[in-house]
């Protein structure tokens, strides 16, 4: 699965740590999602989408 | 590792306590028990202590998995435990076959748990190599 997390984060000048704290997860989690090594669960995907005020499909796309 | 995560801090406290009890019990067994003596109720009592310490270590891992609210870190811990279990069971099975059918020296079952603990470290290295992050401890 591809995602736009890194781009969305950069647009807001947030570090991985900033984003991790807002999501309530570790920086390693954010890094793993951004680099495509880990696909988040549906609840975490919803939290990410709500934080960026976007739909899940606008952030995550199938390969 | 995420030392700021309270789940990891609790895990490290529990594991440190269990490790101290385990090492102390092994030391006590080596000084109290006589080599090759018939197993007495006292010997069984001494031998039960490291077993209980190991049960507490497994409990500490279970509590870590329950208390970790970060799903990715939880995945790393599960992968480490699976790696250690696979390494231990496969290694012991291979050695067991060699023990039965060849002249290799017997491996005391005492070493099964230390092998599993080494496997946890191997699991962290496997996580690091495949995902870029090792996980706790």
N, CA and C atoms of all chains as a GROMACS GRO file, in nm:
protein
  600
    1UNK      N    1   0.085  -0.119   0.000
    1UNK     CA    2   0.000   0.000   0.000
    1UNK      C    3   0.089   0.126   0.000
    2UNK      N    4   0.054   0.224  -0.085
    2UNK     CA    5   0.127   0.352  -0.087
    2UNK      C    6   0.055   0.453   0.002
    3UNK      N    7   0.129   0.552   0.049
    3UNK     CA    8   0.063   0.657   0.125
    3UNK      C    9   0.133   0.790   0.107
    4UNK      N   10   0.060   0.898   0.139
    4UNK     CA   11   0.111   1.035   0.122
    4UNK      C   12   0.149   1.097   0.255
    5UNK      N   13   0.173   1.013   0.353
    5UNK     CA   14   0.195   1.064   0.488
    5UNK      C   15   0.315   1.158   0.495
    6UNK      N   16   0.423   1.121   0.429
    6UNK     CA   17   0.545   1.203   0.436
    6UNK      C   18   0.520   1.341   0.374
    7UNK      N   19   0.447   1.342   0.262
    7UNK     CA   20   0.418   1.469   0.193
    7UNK      C   21   0.327   1.555   0.281
    8UNK      N   22   0.223   1.495   0.335
    8UNK     CA   23   0.129   1.570   0.419
    8UNK      C   24   0.198   1.626   0.543
    9UNK      N   25   0.288   1.546   0.597
    9UNK     CA   26   0.361   1.590   0.716
    9UNK      C   27   0.455   1.706   0.681
   10UNK      N   28   0.523   1.693   0.566
   10UNK     CA   29   0.616   1.798   0.524
   10UNK      C   30   0.542   1.928   0.496
   11UNK      N   31   0.421   1.918   0.439
   11UNK     CA   32   0.342   2.040   0.411
   11UNK      C   33   0.312   2.119   0.538
   12UNK      N   34   0.308   2.049   0.649
   12UNK     CA   35   0.277   2.114   0.778
   12UNK      C   36   0.403   2.140   0.862
   13UNK      N   37   0.517   2.110   0.804
   13UNK     CA   38   0.645   2.128   0.875
   13UNK      C   39   0.650   2.051   1.007
   14UNK      N   40   0.592   1.933   1.005
   14UNK     CA   41   0.594   1.849   1.125
   14UNK      C   42   0.708   1.749   1.113
   15UNK      N   43   0.776   1.725   1.222
   15UNK     CA   44   0.874   1.616   1.224
   15UNK      C   45   0.798   1.485   1.246
   16UNK      N   46   0.868   1.374   1.228
   16UNK     CA   47   0.804   1.244   1.256
   16UNK      C   48   0.761   1.238   1.402
   17UNK      N   49   0.843   1.296   1.491
   17UNK     CA   50   0.810   1.295   1.633
   17UNK      C   51   0.685   1.377   1.660
   18UNK      N   52   0.673   1.495   1.592
   18UNK     CA   53   0.552   1.578   1.608
   18UNK      C   54   0.428   1.497   1.571
   19UNK      N   55   0.435   1.433   1.455
   19UNK     CA   56   0.319   1.356   1.408
   19UNK      C   57   0.290   1.239   1.503
   20UNK      N   58   0.398   1.173   1.547
   20UNK     CA   59   0.380   1.058   1.637
   20UNK      C   60   0.309   1.101   1.765
   21UNK      N   61   0.349   1.215   1.820
   21UNK     CA   62   0.287   1.261   1.945
   21UNK      C   63   0.139   1.294   1.925
   22UNK      N   64   0.107   1.352   1.810
   22UNK     CA   65  -0.034   1.386   1.784
   22UNK      C   66  -0.120   1.262   1.762
   23UNK      N   67  -0.057   1.156   1.710
   23UNK     CA   68  -0.130   1.031   1.687
   23UNK      C   69  -0.128   0.940   1.809
   24UNK      N   70  -0.039   0.970   1.904
   24UNK     CA   71  -0.026   0.883   2.022
   24UNK      C   72   0.044   0.753   1.991
   25UNK      N   73   0.139   0.758   1.897
   25UNK     CA   74   0.218   0.638   1.864
   25UNK      C   75   0.367   0.675   1.872
   26UNK      N   76   0.454   0.576   1.848
   26UNK     CA   77   0.597   0.601   1.852
   26UNK      C   78   0.645   0.660   1.720
   27UNK      N   79   0.763   0.725   1.726
   27UNK     CA   80   0.822   0.778   1.602
   27UNK      C   81   0.855   0.663   1.506
   28UNK      N   82   0.893   0.548   1.564
   28UNK     CA   83   0.922   0.431   1.479
   28UNK      C   84   0.800   0.390   1.397
   29UNK      N   85   0.682   0.403   1.458
   29UNK     CA   86   0.558   0.368   1.387
   29UNK      C   87   0.537   0.459   1.266
   30UNK      N   88   0.554   0.589   1.291
   30UNK     CA   89   0.536   0.685   1.181
   30UNK      C   90   0.636   0.656   1.070
   31UNK      N   91   0.762   0.631   1.108
   31UNK     CA   92   0.865   0.602   1.008
   31UNK      C   93   0.831   0.475   0.930
   32UNK      N   94   0.784   0.372   1.000
   32UNK     CA   95   0.752   0.246   0.933
   32UNK      C   96   0.636   0.263   0.835
   33UNK      N   97   0.537   0.345   0.874
   33UNK     CA   98   0.423   0.368   0.784
   33UNK      C   99   0.468   0.450   0.663
   34UNK      N  100   0.545   0.555   0.688
   34UNK     CA  101   0.590   0.641   0.577
   34UNK      C  102   0.674   0.565   0.475
   35UNK      N  103   0.756   0.475   0.524
   35UNK     CA  104   0.845   0.401   0.433
   35UNK      C  105   0.780   0.276   0.375
   36UNK      N  106   0.653   0.255   0.408
   36UNK     CA  107   0.580   0.142   0.352
   36UNK      C  108   0.615   0.008   0.412
   37UNK      N  109   0.687   0.010   0.526
   37UNK     CA  110   0.723  -0.118   0.590
   37UNK      C  111   0.609  -0.171   0.675
   38UNK      N  112   0.515  -0.086   0.708
   38UNK     CA  113   0.404  -0.128   0.793
   38UNK      C  114   0.277  -0.056   0.749
   39UNK      N  115   0.170  -0.132   0.730
   39UNK     CA  116   0.039  -0.074   0.700
   39UNK      C  117  -0.040  -0.063   0.829
   40UNK      N  118  -0.090   0.056   0.862
   40UNK     CA  119  -0.159   0.073   0.990
   40UNK      C  120  -0.292  -0.001   0.994
   41UNK      N  121  -0.337  -0.028   1.115
   41UNK     CA  122  -0.470  -0.087   1.133
   41UNK      C  123  -0.575   0.016   1.091
   42UNK      N  124  -0.697  -0.030   1.075
   42UNK     CA  125  -0.806   0.061   1.037
   42UNK      C  126  -0.825   0.172   1.142
   43UNK      N  127  -0.827   0.140   1.274
   43UNK     CA  128  -0.842   0.250   1.371
   43UNK      C  129  -0.732   0.355   1.361
   44UNK      N  130  -0.607   0.312   1.340
   44UNK     CA  131  -0.498   0.409   1.329
   44UNK      C  132  -0.509   0.487   1.198
   45UNK      N  133  -0.550   0.420   1.092
   45UNK     CA  134  -0.570   0.489   0.963
   45UNK      C  135  -0.678   0.597   0.978
   46UNK      N  136  -0.783   0.567   1.053
   46UNK     CA  137  -0.888   0.668   1.078
   46UNK      C  138  -0.831   0.785   1.158
   47UNK      N  139  -0.746   0.756   1.258
   47UNK     CA  140  -0.688   0.865   1.338
   47UNK      C  141  -0.602   0.956   1.250
   48UNK      N  142  -0.526   0.893   1.160
   48UNK     CA  143  -0.440   0.971   1.069
   48UNK      C  144  -0.527   1.057   0.978
   49UNK      N  145  -0.632   0.997   0.924
   49UNK     CA  146  -0.721   1.070   0.832
   49UNK      C  147  -0.788   1.187   0.904
   50UNK      N  148  -0.832   1.165   1.028
   50UNK     CA  149  -0.897   1.273   1.104
   50UNK      C  150  -0.799   1.386   1.134
   51UNK      N  151  -0.674   1.349   1.164
   51UNK     CA  152  -0.573   1.452   1.196
   51UNK      C  153  -0.549   1.543   1.076
   52UNK      N  154  -0.545   1.484   0.956
   52UNK     CA  155  -0.520   1.564   0.836
   52UNK      C  156  -0.650   1.614   0.771
   53UNK      N  157  -0.762   1.582   0.832
   53UNK     CA  158  -0.894   1.622   0.780
   53UNK      C  159  -0.912   1.576   0.635
   54UNK      N  160  -0.872   1.452   0.611
   54UNK     CA  161  -0.886   1.393   0.478
   54UNK      C  162  -0.951   1.256   0.492
   55UNK      N  163  -0.995   1.201   0.380
   55UNK     CA  164  -1.047   1.064   0.384
   55UNK      C  165  -0.928   0.967   0.384
   56UNK      N  166  -0.954   0.846   0.429
   56UNK     CA  167  -0.847   0.745   0.429
   56UNK      C  168  -0.795   0.722   0.287
   57UNK      N  169  -0.887   0.720   0.190
   57UNK     CA  170  -0.845   0.695   0.052
   57UNK      C  171  -0.758   0.808  -0.004
   58UNK      N  172  -0.771   0.927   0.054
   58UNK     CA  173  -0.688   1.039   0.006
   58UNK      C  174  -0.545   1.029   0.059
   59UNK      N  175  -0.526   0.945   0.158
   59UNK     CA  176  -0.391   0.929   0.216
   59UNK      C  177  -0.329   0.796   0.175
   60UNK      N  178  -0.410   0.691   0.177
   60UNK     CA  179  -0.359   0.556   0.147
   60UNK      C  180  -0.418   0.508   0.014
   61UNK      N  181  -0.330   0.459  -0.071
   61UNK     CA  182  -0.375   0.402  -0.198
   61UNK      C  183  -0.317   0.262  -0.215
   62UNK      N  184  -0.396   0.179  -0.282
   62UNK     CA  185  -0.346   0.045  -0.311
   62UNK      C  186  -0.233   0.053  -0.412
   63UNK      N  187  -0.142  -0.046  -0.409
   63UNK     CA  188  -0.029  -0.051  -0.504
   63UNK      C  189  -0.083  -0.058  -0.646
   64UNK      N  190   1.420   0.069   2.105
   64UNK     CA  191   1.351   0.073   2.233
   64UNK      C  192   1.295   0.212   2.258
   65UNK      N  193   1.183   0.217   2.330
   65UNK     CA  194   1.124   0.346   2.364
   65UNK      C  195   1.120   0.358   2.516
   66UNK      N  196   1.229   0.408   2.578
   66UNK     CA  197   1.233   0.412   2.724
   66UNK      C  198   1.126   0.500   2.785
   67UNK      N  199   1.070   0.593   2.706
   67UNK     CA  200   0.968   0.682   2.762
   67UNK      C  201   0.833   0.613   2.773
   68UNK      N  202   0.817   0.504   2.700
   68UNK     CA  203   0.689   0.434   2.702
   68UNK      C  204   0.672   0.364   2.836
   69UNK      N  205   0.565   0.395   2.910
   69UNK     CA  206   0.548   0.333   3.043
   69UNK      C  207   0.538   0.181   3.037
   70UNK      N  208   0.485   0.126   2.928
   70UNK     CA  209   0.475  -0.020   2.915
   70UNK      C  210   0.614  -0.083   2.914
   71UNK      N  211   0.710  -0.019   2.846
   71UNK     CA  212   0.846  -0.071   2.842
   71UNK      C  213   0.914  -0.058   2.976
   72UNK      N  214   0.886   0.053   3.047
   72UNK     CA  215   0.948   0.070   3.179
   72UNK      C  216   0.899  -0.038   3.275
   73UNK      N  217   0.768  -0.068   3.272
   73UNK     CA  218   0.713  -0.174   3.358
   73UNK      C  219   0.773  -0.309   3.318
   74UNK      N  220   0.785  -0.332   3.188
   74UNK     CA  221   0.842  -0.457   3.138
   74UNK      C  222   0.986  -0.475   3.187
   75UNK      N  223   1.063  -0.368   3.178
   75UNK     CA  224   1.204  -0.377   3.220
   75UNK      C  225   1.215  -0.403   3.370
   76UNK      N  226   1.127  -0.341   3.448
   76UNK     CA  227   1.128  -0.366   3.594
   76UNK      C  228   1.096  -0.512   3.623
   77UNK      N  229   0.991  -0.564   3.557
   77UNK     CA  230   0.951  -0.704   3.582
   77UNK      C  231   1.060  -0.801   3.537
   78UNK      N  232   1.119  -0.774   3.420
   78UNK     CA  233   1.223  -0.864   3.370
   78UNK      C  234   1.348  -0.860   3.459
   79UNK      N  235   1.382  -0.742   3.510
   79UNK     CA  236   1.500  -0.731   3.597
   79UNK      C  237   1.477  -0.811   3.724
   80UNK      N  238   1.357  -0.799   3.780
   80UNK     CA  239   1.325  -0.874   3.902
   80UNK      C  240   1.333  -1.025   3.876
   81UNK      N  241   1.272  -1.069   3.766
   81UNK     CA  242   1.271  -1.213   3.734
   81UNK      C  243   1.413  -1.263   3.706
   82UNK      N  244   1.494  -1.181   3.641
   82UNK     CA  245   1.631  -1.222   3.609
   82UNK      C  246   1.714  -1.238   3.737
   83UNK      N  247   1.697  -1.146   3.830
   83UNK     CA  248   1.770  -1.155   3.957
   83UNK      C  249   1.730  -1.284   4.030
   84UNK      N  250   1.600  -1.314   4.036
   84UNK     CA  251   1.553  -1.435   4.103
   84UNK      C  252   1.607  -1.559   4.031
   85UNK      N  253   1.604  -1.557   3.897
   85UNK     CA  254   1.651  -1.671   3.818
   85UNK      C  255   1.800  -1.698   3.844
   86UNK      N  256   1.881  -1.593   3.836
   86UNK     CA  257   2.025  -1.609   3.855
   86UNK      C  258   2.056  -1.652   3.999
   87UNK      N  259   1.986  -1.592   4.094
   87UNK     CA  260   2.007  -1.628   4.235
   87UNK      C  261   1.969  -1.774   4.259
   88UNK      N  262   1.861  -1.819   4.196
   88UNK     CA  263   1.816  -1.957   4.214
   88UNK      C  264   1.918  -2.056   4.153
   89UNK      N  265   1.972  -2.021   4.038
   89UNK     CA  266   2.072  -2.108   3.975
   89UNK      C  267   2.197  -2.114   4.063
   90UNK      N  268   2.237  -1.997   4.115
   90UNK     CA  269   2.355  -1.993   4.204
   90UNK      C  270   2.328  -2.076   4.330
   91UNK      N  271   2.208  -2.061   4.387
   91UNK     CA  272   2.172  -2.136   4.507
   91UNK      C  273   2.173  -2.286   4.478
   92UNK      N  274   2.118  -2.326   4.363
   92UNK     CA  275   2.115  -2.467   4.327
   92UNK      C  276   2.257  -2.523   4.315
   93UNK      N  277   2.347  -2.442   4.256
   93UNK     CA  278   2.484  -2.492   4.234
   93UNK      C  279   2.560  -2.507   4.366
   94UNK      N  280   2.519  -2.432   4.467
   94UNK     CA  281   2.590  -2.442   4.596
   94UNK      C  282   2.521  -2.538   4.694
   95UNK      N  283   2.388  -2.546   4.687
   95UNK     CA  284   2.313  -2.628   4.784
   95UNK      C  285   2.305  -2.774   4.739
   96UNK      N  286   2.276  -2.794   4.609
   96UNK     CA  287   2.249  -2.931   4.562
   96UNK      C  288   2.379  -3.005   4.532
   97UNK      N  289   2.377  -3.132   4.559
   97UNK     CA  290   2.495  -3.215   4.533
   97UNK      C  291   2.480  -3.282   4.397
   98UNK      N  292   2.589  -3.276   4.322
   98UNK     CA  293   2.588  -3.330   4.185
   98UNK      C  294   2.556  -3.479   4.186
   99UNK      N  295   2.461  -3.517   4.101
   99UNK     CA  296   2.423  -3.658   4.081
   99UNK      C  297   2.357  -3.723   4.204
  100UNK      N  298   2.317  -3.641   4.302
  100UNK     CA  299   2.245  -3.699   4.417
  100UNK      C  300   2.101  -3.731   4.376
  101UNK      N  301   2.038  -3.821   4.449
  101UNK     CA  302   1.898  -3.855   4.419
  101UNK      C  303   1.812  -3.730   4.442
  102UNK      N  304   1.711  -3.708   4.354
  102UNK     CA  305   1.628  -3.588   4.370
  102UNK      C  306   1.544  -3.594   4.499
  103UNK      N  307   1.568  -3.501   4.587
  103UNK     CA  308   1.495  -3.494   4.714
  103UNK      C  309   1.387  -3.387   4.702
  104UNK      N  310   1.293  -3.384   4.796
  104UNK     CA  311   1.194  -3.276   4.795
  104UNK      C  312   1.260  -3.138   4.802
  105UNK      N  313   1.372  -3.128   4.876
  105UNK     CA  314   1.442  -2.999   4.885
  105UNK      C  315   1.499  -2.960   4.747
  106UNK      N  316   1.556  -3.059   4.680
  106UNK     CA  317   1.614  -3.031   4.547
  106UNK      C  318   1.505  -2.986   4.450
  107UNK      N  319   1.391  -3.054   4.457
  107UNK     CA  320   1.280  -3.015   4.368
  107UNK      C  321   1.233  -2.874   4.402
  108UNK      N  322   1.229  -2.844   4.531
  108UNK     CA  323   1.189  -2.709   4.573
  108UNK      C  324   1.283  -2.602   4.520
  109UNK      N  325   1.414  -2.629   4.527
  109UNK     CA  326   1.512  -2.533   4.474
  109UNK      C  327   1.497  -2.521   4.323
  110UNK      N  328   1.475  -2.635   4.256
  110UNK     CA  329   1.464  -2.634   4.110
  110UNK      C  330   1.338  -2.562   4.062
  111UNK      N  331   1.235  -2.557   4.146
  111UNK     CA  332   1.111  -2.490   4.106
  111UNK      C  333   1.130  -2.339   4.094
  112UNK      N  334   1.225  -2.284   4.170
  112UNK     CA  335   1.239  -2.137   4.174
  112UNK      C  336   1.273  -2.078   4.036
  113UNK      N  337   1.376  -2.131   3.966
  113UNK     CA  338   1.402  -2.074   3.832
  113UNK      C  339   1.284  -2.093   3.737
  114UNK      N  340   1.211  -2.204   3.755
  114UNK     CA  341   1.092  -2.224   3.672
  114UNK      C  342   0.988  -2.116   3.695
  115UNK      N  343   0.969  -2.080   3.821
  115UNK     CA  344   0.874  -1.974   3.853
  115UNK      C  345   0.924  -1.839   3.799
  116UNK      N  346   1.056  -1.818   3.805
  116UNK     CA  347   1.112  -1.693   3.751
  116UNK      C  348   1.086  -1.684   3.601
  117UNK      N  349   1.100  -1.797   3.531
  117UNK     CA  350   1.075  -1.797   3.387
  117UNK      C  351   0.927  -1.772   3.359
  118UNK      N  352   0.839  -1.832   3.440
  118UNK     CA  353   0.696  -1.805   3.423
  118UNK      C  354   0.668  -1.655   3.438
  119UNK      N  355   0.737  -1.592   3.533
  119UNK     CA  356   0.717  -1.448   3.554
  119UNK      C  357   0.770  -1.368   3.435
  120UNK      N  358   0.879  -1.418   3.373
  120UNK     CA  359   0.930  -1.349   3.253
  120UNK      C  360   0.828  -1.357   3.140
  121UNK      N  361   0.768  -1.474   3.123
  121UNK     CA  362   0.667  -1.488   3.017
  121UNK      C  363   0.546  -1.399   3.048
  122UNK      N  364   0.511  -1.393   3.177
  122UNK     CA  365   0.402  -1.304   3.220
  122UNK      C  366   0.438  -1.159   3.187
  123UNK      N  367   0.567  -1.121   3.210
  123UNK     CA  368   0.610  -0.984   3.181
  123UNK      C  369   0.594  -0.954   3.032
  124UNK      N  370   0.626  -1.053   2.947
  124UNK     CA  371   0.610  -1.033   2.802
  124UNK      C  372   0.462  -1.019   2.767
  125UNK      N  373   0.379  -1.105   2.830
  125UNK     CA  374   0.234  -1.098   2.803
  125UNK      C  375   0.178  -0.963   2.845
  126UNK      N  376   0.221  -0.914   2.962
  126UNK     CA  377   0.174  -0.784   3.009
  126UNK      C  378   0.221  -0.672   2.916
  127UNK      N  379   0.345  -0.685   2.866
  127UNK     CA  380   0.396  -0.584   2.772
  127UNK      C  381   0.305  -0.577   2.649
  128UNK      N  382   0.269  -0.695   2.596
  128UNK     CA  383   0.185  -0.697   2.476
  128UNK      C  384   0.046  -0.639   2.505
  129UNK      N  385  -0.002  -0.660   2.628
  129UNK     CA  386  -0.134  -0.605   2.664
  129UNK      C  387  -0.128  -0.454   2.689
  130UNK      N  388  -0.017  -0.408   2.748
  130UNK     CA  389  -0.008  -0.268   2.789
  130UNK      C  390   0.042  -0.176   2.678
  131UNK      N  391   0.112  -0.234   2.577
  131UNK     CA  392   0.162  -0.150   2.468
  131UNK      C  393   0.044  -0.099   2.386
  132UNK      N  394   0.028   0.033   2.380
  132UNK     CA  395  -0.083   0.087   2.301
  132UNK      C  396  -0.038   0.120   2.159
  133UNK      N  397   0.089   0.095   2.129
  133UNK     CA  398   0.142   0.122   1.995
  133UNK      C  399   0.145  -0.009   1.917
  134UNK      N  400   0.060  -0.018   1.815
  134UNK     CA  401   0.044  -0.147   1.744
  134UNK      C  402   0.172  -0.190   1.671
  135UNK      N  403   0.251  -0.094   1.622
  135UNK     CA  404   0.373  -0.131   1.550
  135UNK      C  405   0.478  -0.188   1.646
  136UNK      N  406   0.493  -0.125   1.762
  136UNK     CA  407   0.589  -0.176   1.861
  136UNK      C  408   0.545  -0.314   1.910
  137UNK      N  409   0.413  -0.333   1.920
  137UNK     CA  410   0.360  -0.465   1.961
  137UNK      C  411   0.398  -0.569   1.856
  138UNK      N  412   0.386  -0.532   1.730
  138UNK     CA  413   0.424  -0.624   1.621
  138UNK      C  414   0.571  -0.663   1.633
  139UNK      N  415   0.657  -0.566   1.664
  139UNK     CA  416   0.800  -0.596   1.678
  139UNK      C  417   0.825  -0.697   1.789
  140UNK      N  418   0.753  -0.680   1.902
  140UNK     CA  419   0.772  -0.772   2.014
  140UNK      C  420   0.723  -0.914   1.980
  141UNK      N  421   0.610  -0.922   1.910
  141UNK     CA  422   0.558  -1.054   1.871
  141UNK      C  423   0.656  -1.122   1.774
  142UNK      N  424   0.710  -1.046   1.681
  142UNK     CA  425   0.808  -1.103   1.587
  142UNK      C  426   0.932  -1.155   1.659
  143UNK      N  427   0.977  -1.079   1.760
  143UNK     CA  428   1.094  -1.123   1.837
  143UNK      C  429   1.067  -1.256   1.907
  144UNK      N  430   0.949  -1.266   1.973
  144UNK     CA  431   0.916  -1.389   2.046
  144UNK      C  432   0.901  -1.506   1.949
  145UNK      N  433   0.841  -1.481   1.832
  145UNK     CA  434   0.827  -1.589   1.733
  145UNK      C  435   0.963  -1.634   1.682
  146UNK      N  436   1.052  -1.538   1.657
  146UNK     CA  437   1.187  -1.571   1.610
  146UNK      C  438   1.257  -1.658   1.714
  147UNK      N  439   1.249  -1.617   1.841
  147UNK     CA  440   1.316  -1.692   1.948
  147UNK      C  441   1.257  -1.833   1.961
  148UNK      N  442   1.125  -1.843   1.952
  148UNK     CA  443   1.060  -1.974   1.964
  148UNK      C  444   1.098  -2.065   1.848
  149UNK      N  445   1.098  -2.009   1.728
  149UNK     CA  446   1.135  -2.089   1.610
  149UNK      C  447   1.279  -2.138   1.621
  150UNK      N  448   1.368  -2.047   1.659
  150UNK     CA  449   1.510  -2.083   1.673
  150UNK      C  450   1.528  -2.193   1.777
  151UNK      N  451   1.461  -2.178   1.892
  151UNK     CA  452   1.477  -2.274   2.001
  151UNK      C  453   1.421  -2.411   1.965
  152UNK      N  454   1.296  -2.413   1.915
  152UNK     CA  455   1.234  -2.542   1.884
  152UNK      C  456   1.307  -2.613   1.771
  153UNK      N  457   1.343  -2.538   1.668
  153UNK     CA  458   1.413  -2.600   1.555
  153UNK      C  459   1.551  -2.648   1.598
  154UNK      N  460   1.623  -2.563   1.672
  154UNK     CA  461   1.758  -2.599   1.716
  154UNK      C  462   1.756  -2.723   1.805
  155UNK      N  463   1.661  -2.725   1.900
  155UNK     CA  464   1.652  -2.840   1.991
  155UNK      C  465   1.610  -2.967   1.918
  156UNK      N  466   1.522  -2.951   1.820
  156UNK     CA  467   1.480  -3.069   1.743
  156UNK      C  468   1.595  -3.128   1.664
  157UNK      N  469   1.672  -3.041   1.600
  157UNK     CA  470   1.788  -3.086   1.522
  157UNK      C  471   1.886  -3.158   1.615
  158UNK      N  472   1.916  -3.093   1.729
  158UNK     CA  473   2.013  -3.153   1.822
  158UNK      C  474   1.957  -3.283   1.880
  159UNK      N  475   1.824  -3.285   1.904
  159UNK     CA  476   1.761  -3.406   1.957
  159UNK      C  477   1.775  -3.525   1.863
  160UNK      N  478   1.755  -3.501   1.735
  160UNK     CA  479   1.771  -3.610   1.637
  160UNK      C  480   1.916  -3.657   1.637
  161UNK      N  481   2.008  -3.562   1.640
  161UNK     CA  482   2.151  -3.599   1.642
  161UNK      C  483   2.185  -3.676   1.770
  162UNK      N  484   2.124  -3.635   1.881
  162UNK     CA  485   2.148  -3.704   2.008
  162UNK      C  486   2.104  -3.850   2.003
  163UNK      N  487   1.986  -3.873   1.943
  163UNK     CA  488   1.929  -4.008   1.940
  163UNK      C  489   2.006  -4.098   1.844
  164UNK      N  490   2.042  -4.044   1.729
  164UNK     CA  491   2.096  -4.130   1.624
  164UNK      C  492   2.246  -4.119   1.600
  165UNK      N  493   2.312  -4.024   1.667
  165UNK     CA  494   2.456  -4.012   1.648
  165UNK      C  495   2.524  -4.000   1.784
  166UNK      N  496   2.652  -3.971   1.782
  166UNK     CA  497   2.729  -3.969   1.907
  166UNK      C  498   2.756  -3.827   1.957
  167UNK      N  499   2.667  -3.730   1.921
  167UNK     CA  500   2.690  -3.593   1.971
  167UNK      C  501   2.665  -3.591   2.122
  168UNK      N  502   2.732  -3.501   2.196
  168UNK     CA  503   2.707  -3.495   2.341
  168UNK      C  504   2.565  -3.448   2.369
  169UNK      N  505   2.502  -3.500   2.476
  169UNK     CA  506   2.365  -3.457   2.507
  169UNK      C  507   2.362  -3.311   2.552
  170UNK      N  508   2.256  -3.241   2.509
  170UNK     CA  509   2.238  -3.100   2.549
  170UNK      C  510   2.146  -3.097   2.671
  171UNK      N  511   2.195  -3.052   2.788
  171UNK     CA  512   2.107  -3.045   2.904
  171UNK      C  513   1.988  -2.952   2.875
  172UNK      N  514   1.867  -2.996   2.914
  172UNK     CA  515   1.748  -2.914   2.884
  172UNK      C  516   1.753  -2.780   2.958
  173UNK      N  517   1.842  -2.771   3.056
  173UNK     CA  518   1.861  -2.642   3.124
  173UNK      C  519   1.887  -2.530   3.023
  174UNK      N  520   1.955  -2.562   2.913
  174UNK     CA  521   1.997  -2.459   2.818
  174UNK      C  522   1.888  -2.415   2.723
  175UNK      N  523   1.770  -2.479   2.730
  175UNK     CA  524   1.663  -2.442   2.637
  175UNK      C  525   1.620  -2.296   2.660
  176UNK      N  526   1.600  -2.259   2.786
  176UNK     CA  527   1.556  -2.121   2.811
  176UNK      C  528   1.664  -2.018   2.776
  177UNK      N  529   1.791  -2.038   2.820
  177UNK     CA  530   1.893  -1.942   2.776
  177UNK      C  531   1.900  -1.929   2.623
  178UNK      N  532   1.880  -2.043   2.553
  178UNK     CA  533   1.881  -2.037   2.406
  178UNK      C  534   1.767  -1.950   2.356
  179UNK      N  535   1.649  -1.964   2.420
  179UNK     CA  536   1.533  -1.883   2.381
  179UNK      C  537   1.561  -1.735   2.406
  180UNK      N  538   1.626  -1.705   2.520
  180UNK     CA  539   1.658  -1.565   2.552
  180UNK      C  540   1.755  -1.508   2.448
  181UNK      N  541   1.852  -1.589   2.407
  181UNK     CA  542   1.943  -1.545   2.300
  181UNK      C  543   1.863  -1.523   2.171
  182UNK      N  544   1.763  -1.608   2.151
  182UNK     CA  545   1.677  -1.594   2.034
  182UNK      C  546   1.602  -1.462   2.032
  183UNK      N  547   1.566  -1.410   2.150
  183UNK     CA  548   1.501  -1.279   2.156
  183UNK      C  549   1.593  -1.171   2.102
  184UNK      N  550   1.721  -1.179   2.140
  184UNK     CA  551   1.818  -1.083   2.087
  184UNK      C  552   1.832  -1.101   1.936
  185UNK      N  553   1.831  -1.228   1.893
  185UNK     CA  554   1.835  -1.254   1.749
  185UNK      C  555   1.714  -1.196   1.678
  186UNK      N  556   1.598  -1.205   1.745
  186UNK     CA  557   1.475  -1.149   1.688
  186UNK      C  558   1.484  -0.998   1.674
  187UNK      N  559   1.548  -0.934   1.771
  187UNK     CA  560   1.566  -0.788   1.762
  187UNK      C  561   1.654  -0.754   1.642
  188UNK      N  562   1.759  -0.836   1.621
  188UNK     CA  563   1.848  -0.812   1.506
  188UNK      C  564   1.773  -0.838   1.375
  189UNK      N  565   1.686  -0.942   1.377
  189UNK     CA  566   1.606  -0.972   1.257
  189UNK      C  567   1.512  -0.855   1.226
  190UNK      N  568   1.448  -0.800   1.332
  190UNK     CA  569   1.362  -0.682   1.313
  190UNK      C  570   1.442  -0.566   1.255
  191UNK      N  571   1.561  -0.544   1.312
  191UNK     CA  572   1.645  -0.433   1.267
  191UNK      C  573   1.682  -0.450   1.120
  192UNK      N  574   1.715  -0.574   1.082
  192UNK     CA  575   1.758  -0.599   0.944
  192UNK      C  576   1.642  -0.588   0.845
  193UNK      N  577   1.521  -0.628   0.887
  193UNK     CA  578   1.409  -0.632   0.792
  193UNK      C  579   1.319  -0.509   0.801
  194UNK      N  580   1.308  -0.450   0.921
  194UNK     CA  581   1.218  -0.335   0.938
  194UNK      C  582   1.289  -0.208   0.980
  195UNK      N  583   1.416  -0.219   1.016
  195UNK     CA  584   1.492  -0.100   1.053
  195UNK      C  585   1.482  -0.062   1.199
  196UNK      N  586   1.401  -0.137   1.276
  196UNK     CA  587   1.384  -0.110   1.418
  196UNK      C  588   1.384  -0.241   1.493
  197UNK      N  589   1.457  -0.245   1.606
  197UNK     CA  590   1.469  -0.371   1.677
  197UNK      C  591   1.353  -0.402   1.769
  198UNK      N  592   1.302  -0.300   1.838
  198UNK     CA  593   1.201  -0.322   1.943
  198UNK      C  594   1.267  -0.310   2.078
  199UNK      N  595   1.192  -0.342   2.182
  199UNK     CA  596   1.243  -0.325   2.318
  199UNK      C  597   1.345  -0.432   2.352
  200UNK      N  598   1.443  -0.394   2.432
  200UNK     CA  599   1.539  -0.487   2.493
  200UNK      C  600   1.600  -0.583   2.394
   0.00000   0.00000   0.00000
